[in-house]
Every structure is written in C-alpha cells, then in structure tokens.
C-alpha cells in the first residue's frame, strides 16, 4: 500500500499509549534508500521538475498517478547516498518528508474523522528520554506534533487536488503510454507501466478547457511535467556514476 511505504510498524497515534514518547529529528533518509519512485502531488510539480522526472505510473491508465522517478533499477534511490543523505539542492518530495507520521484511512464504519494519524514505531528517533515530547503533561499536543499533523492535513488536501488533475487528464484523453529503455554496459533497462501527457492531444483541447486549465493551475502542472522529462537522462547519469563507484569499490575489495 503506497500510503504506508517506508513504515515498518505503523500504529495509530494514541494520547495514552504515547504520552511519554519523544522524537529526535531525522538524522538521515536511509528509510527511502530502497525506493525508485514515490507518489507526488501536483502542487509539487514545479519545484520537482528542476531535477527529477515526473511521470504517471499504474497498472493501467485508469489507475495511474503522478510519481517522482528516483531510480532506474528496482529498490534503488539514486538521490540518496549510502549515508542516507539526500542529494544537495534537490527537492525532497512531501511523501518522504512526512515520515515518521502518516495519515491513513480508517476502516469503513469507524466513528470520527475519515483519517487518523499513524506513526512508525520502528523509527529510531522515537524514545522516552531524548528529543521533543509529542504530548504535554496535560495530554495536549506539543508544537512539534501540531506542525506534523498540520503538514499531514495539507498533504492530504494536495492529494485530493491531484486526484482531480488525474480525472481531467483521463476525461480529455491526454495520457499516452511511455516506456523508458536505456542500455547500460551491455544491459538493457526497461521501465514499463508509465504514462506521459501527449503534447499532440494537448494542442487539440477546446478553448474552454484550455482556459479552465490555465485558470486553475492544471496547464502549469502539465508543462512542469513535460519539462521534467528531460531529467530522465540526468537520472541515467546518476546511475552511471553509481555504477562507477560500485566498480571502484569492487576493485578495492
């Protein structure tokens, strides 16, 4: 389930069970080391497009959603080094930054809000002695927890707007399949199940739709996506550098 990617032991945040829990800030992003893509919201497209390819991925066009392409091999994020440090100056998707908290849907029939806050008990920064408390002595949220929950809420709003974007792209038949094929040292890398916006189809949309796309931000997000595709070659260059480092280490050993 994409919503809980990274989370080894997600449990609902509980004022009683977690009343003494403290959190230390993220020292590294090793938890994201083994993902070659993460979901992306449309509001993130402009800043992501500077360095990372934005594509739409899914089993089919009906289920496709936007994602940031972080690697070209399975279980490899080329933007995180072996120490868990993200590439300097490169945008970190909100999907990654919300860790170790996450909003997850409650089971159908559960009372209260549709979503509840979960945390990953496996996160090494959680303890009962060091760091910032999540709850005050009176059981109310501390500022650090309030900020985290607010961030989750904003993220969920962007997810809802992204779903609307996908509905528009499908309604106007703007998506087309795109396979990425790269030859590396005699090996062929094929990435399938990807979609991009068709520039040809985009040019043919009616004036009313084009006007709405301009006014509600959709056109800007589409252009950011299209411009970002040039970064596929840059990700390929990152892979080449990673392979060279691996070969050098193999020689030393």
Residue pairs with C-beta under 8 A, 6 or more apart in sequence:
2 39
3 102
3 103
3 104
3 105
4 10
4 102
4 104
4 118
5 35
5 38
5 95
6 31
6 32
6 35
6 96
6 99
6 120
7 99
7 100
7 102
7 118
7 120
7 122
8 120
8 121
8 122
9 120
9 121
9 122
10 102
10 104
10 118
10 119
10 120
10 121
11 118
11 119
11 121
12 116
12 117
12 118
13 101
13 116
13 117
13 118
13 119
13 134
15 135
15 139
18 119
18 134
18 135
19 135
19 139
20 128
20 133
21 126
21 127
21 128
21 133
21 134
21 135
22 126
22 127
22 128
22 129
22 130
22 131
22 132
22 133
22 134
23 100
23 123
23 125
23 126
23 131
23 132
23 134
23 144
24 125
24 126
24 127
24 130
24 131
24 132
25 125
25 131
26 99
26 125
27 84
27 125
28 83
28 84
28 85
29 80
29 84
29 85
29 86
29 92
29 96
30 80
30 83
30 84
31 84
31 99
31 123
32 38
32 77
32 80
32 96
32 99
33 77
33 80
33 84
34 75
34 76
34 77
35 70
35 71
35 75
35 77
36 69
36 70
36 71
36 72
36 73
36 74
36 75
36 76
36 77
37 57
37 67
37 68
37 69
37 70
37 71
38 67
38 68
38 70
38 93
38 95
38 96
39 65
39 66
39 67
39 93
39 95
40 48
40 54
40 66
40 67
40 68
40 93
40 95
40 162
41 66
41 94
41 155
41 158
41 159
41 161
41 162
42 66
42 158
42 161
42 162
42 165
42 217
42 221
43 158
43 161
43 162
44 68
44 91
44 93
44 94
44 158
45 54
45 66
45 220
45 221
45 224
45 225
45 228
46 220
46 221
46 224
47 91
48 54
48 68
48 91
48 93
48 224
48 228
49 224
49 225
49 227
49 228
49 231
50 91
51 87
51 89
51 90
51 91
51 231
51 234
52 68
52 69
52 70
52 79
52 90
52 91
52 228
52 231
52 235
53 68
53 69
53 228
53 229
53 231
53 232
53 235
54 66
54 67
54 68
54 69
54 224
54 225
54 228
54 229
55 66
55 67
55 69
55 178
55 194
55 195
55 196
55 225
55 229
56 64
56 65
56 66
56 67
56 166
56 169
56 175
56 194
56 195
56 196
57 64
57 65
57 67
57 193
57 194
57 195
58 64
58 65
58 193
58 195
59 193
61 170
61 175
61 177
61 195
62 170
64 166
64 175
64 195
65 162
65 166
66 162
66 165
66 166
66 225
68 93
69 191
69 232
69 235
70 77
70 78
70 79
70 80
70 235
71 77
71 78
71 79
71 235
71 239
72 78
72 180
72 182
72 189
72 191
72 235
72 236
72 239
73 189
73 239
76 242
78 235
78 238
78 239
78 242
79 86
79 87
79 90
79 238
80 86
80 87
81 87
86 92
94 151
94 155
94 158
95 155
97 151
98 148
98 151
98 152
98 155
99 120
99 123
100 119
100 120
100 123
100 125
100 126
101 117
101 118
101 119
101 148
101 149
101 152
102 117
102 118
102 119
102 120
102 152
103 115
103 116
103 117
103 118
103 152
103 153
103 155
103 156
104 115
104 116
104 118
105 114
105 115
106 112
106 113
106 114
106 115
106 116
115 156
117 149
117 152
119 126
125 131
132 142
132 144
133 142
133 144
134 141
134 142
134 144
134 145
135 141
135 142
135 145
136 142
141 149
165 218
165 221
168 174
168 213
168 218
169 175
169 197
172 201
172 205
172 209
173 201
174 197
174 198
174 201
174 202
174 205
174 222
175 195
175 196
175 197
175 198
176 195
176 196
176 197
176 198
176 201
177 194
177 195
178 194
178 195
178 196
179 190
179 191
179 192
179 194
180 189
180 190
180 191
180 194
180 232
181 188
181 189
181 190
181 191
182 188
182 189
182 236
182 239
183 189
184 236
184 239
184 240
184 243
185 243
196 225
196 226
196 229
197 222
197 225
197 226
199 226
202 222
205 213
210 219
212 218
213 219
213 222
